[in-house]
Amino acid sequence: MKSVIVVGAGIWGSSLALRLAETGWRVTLVEQHRPGHVRQASAGETRLLRCAHGDDTWYARLAWQAKDGWRRLGERAGEELYLEAGMVWFARTPDGWEHASAQVLKNLDIPCDVLDAADGGRFFPDYRGDDLSFLLWEPHAGVIRARRATQVTARLAQAAGARLIRARATPVPGAAAVEVDGEVRHADRVVWACGAWLPSLFDGLPITVTKQDTLHFAVPREWSLPETPAWVDHGASAYGHGDVDGTGMKATSDQEGRPYEPEHGERVVDPASVEQAHAYLRRRFPALAGAPVLFSQVCQYALTPDAEWLLTEASPGVWLLGGDSGHGFKHAPALAGYVAGVLDGEYGPEPRFGMRERAPSRGLRTSGQAG
């Protein structure tokens, strides 16, 4: 039986542990806190699932596969983890990112519709779209209960045979091993999937960590999901969705925050983030101009310059999986299968995920906490 140690029980690590345990691997999952703890980027209350990725087909196809994976996971857990409420993209130009996305989705037979900007009234109780060129509607997009999904995935991994160890792990140079509480543990493969902690453990990674404030507002009941769908304004770096589980309507920014230390950084949102979100509500949904903040949370991005993920073998048997760049959560069930194939030696990782020179790009991330 092949053995693997997965370090990090966020959604990527837990999903991989579940997949490997179910396919015959002996799995050890190491997490210094509890799966779904609030320091994890995976522990935000919600993440969006959308297939639009500009002109990129690889991520769009993987997101479409992941959608069914989330449904199956919810069925196994006996609870609804994925809420298919649809998503509206606010397109500011006729030939920009949303136009490219629509072409890719149509080529992949992923349902979408290009609508007139005035059609926003079909989706929102109050809406102003005079600055928009058109709307892109993804009917099968939606919202994942992110923190709960992370906890469920880790629990299912343990039920499938994965052993969860609560401890801090450190690398063992030159070996497929980790040191945990003074003990060196070896395995056939070690996968470091520890999110924002990864660049502090391995030098030279193309990953920076930034503070990202998320905001939810108290709104009338007609602004709840699924009556009010998810939405993204790529040009304004804004996104959100209707109220889920009474936490309020999410309306927040995708702009990269300041550098952040995930373990000890203060988790209080900045006043400027609140004002920025209020300004967007006033512009797009005027009826919500005075909506008070109901719930707020600080998360973080583990960003690569080009928003492409990192999947590379640092040394024989030691794999680094990270740099989710704010758009990785939604892919987790399908990504776990892809990474499992790499670990099994069925194929090598995509060159795009390697240690290489990376030019800055924002096109893939588009509304990062959107998943």
PyMOL commands that set and color helices and strands:
alter all, ss='L'
color gray80, all
select helices_A, chain A and resi 11-22+41-43+57-77+97-107+117-122+146-159+195-201+221-223+234-236+271-284+286-288+329-344+351-353+368-370
alter helices_A, ss='H'
color red, helices_A
select strands_A, chain A and resi 3-7+26-31+46-49+82-83+87-91+113-116+134-138+142-145+163-166+169-171+177-180+183-186+189-192+208-217+230-233+238-241+249-253+293-303+310-315+318-322
alter strands_A, ss='S'
color yellow, strands_A
deselect
rebuild
show_as cartoon
